[in-house]
């Protein structure tokens, strides 16, 4: 009979659980570190050919994977023999067993075909054997063994492959039937990230003591690592473009207080001269033989006017249609057809809108490409999303608001204008933000309806506001600037890529091209920022 009291057993359980949690937390942290290293290597921030303390990078990653795999296996064995106080279920579950069977089927097939050199029948037999063993290992033992042994063995195997140099810096795998070749720069980071996900999930289950809590913690770790990957990819893309584009963007920039470029403006008949303290030729110049630094000002102005014109065209029409559908039209086949049509239009490829603008709008504006036809084409692209989001935002407004307004004797239109629209405005603005983010980077509609030359001189920058002229005959106002073709940032990037020319500046063509891409990214993000600020403004007004 044991001499331990109930308090002593509770103390041992708490101490054992604390030790398991500490080591398992370290294993989860190691898996996150490996996942991050795999991401950096995937973006070539950390090259596979580099070394750490004279040790090749694949060897370092292999050692960490093997250590992580041994730790995960140790958690399962320790739990099974009672070294750790856990609460595992009878098995790891059919979903985990199916996943491990699929993983080990691929591993077994690769070993059979590439390492053992077996034919189709041979490697298929090895793959099925590996999958069967993994499936049985997952569902036959308790959850602690079934969740850790297949995952840890996968990490150990991958680590040994890297440690032994089977896959090293000089390794390659030609895929003859696909006419492609796999290299370590892609294979090593991919394997490391995948093994880190699997072992991180297993270690997280051990951290939670297996059972229901362990599965909950494991699912959270998978979600966090995937979210980290998504954010890392986004940050990596922005950082990559920024680093590449900064030299071209800041080429020729000078700061001279009181001696910079001059701009003359007229206000109430009086001319004023403004002396700018900063000269930024890449943003203020066009393309000119006399310019020291070529710039992209016409493309920036064209892009801004495109988006502004599309928003001015689509938002009033879209909000009006949303008001009619949500507040006046009865629910029935008519509204169902409209909903299906708007969803279909929003999913339509941009080239279809471009062809529509080319065939329908361009002939009606003088038969030539123009800024106005580009605005309307992008406006038609934006319109379906404004209708969809506007209608959903208005339908989400509680009916109590409408009933309270009607009880005060307010008319239906006054209720919509004073109650429904302010409450739905944050949702409408969200839809506009999403739509603007799409149309600001579109190329096909611009190519077919608006694009002029690839490199436009600064003197040809579209002056829409100054181009308005009043006449004595209908339509009593004209604007030749709206009927002229101009450039835009997405089209200019497309033209550089397809023409195989990276920029007009012979001294630094790469700097011009990447600077152009960075400006396009900055313009799109600026539209997002304006939209988000507008949404928060209306949301605060609504809360007040």
PyMOL commands that set and color helices and strands:
alter all, ss='L'
color gray80, all
select helices_A, chain A and resi 6-42+57-80+94-115+120-139+143-163+176-178+184-207+211-249+281-284+297-328+333-346+350-365+371-395+399-407+412-439+444-449+458-460+465-467+480-483+489-499+509-543
alter helices_A, ss='H'
color red, helices_A
select strands_A, chain A and resi 51-52+55-56+172-175+180-183+254-255+262-267+270-275+278-279+468-470+477-479
alter strands_A, ss='S'
color yellow, strands_A
deselect
rebuild
show_as cartoon
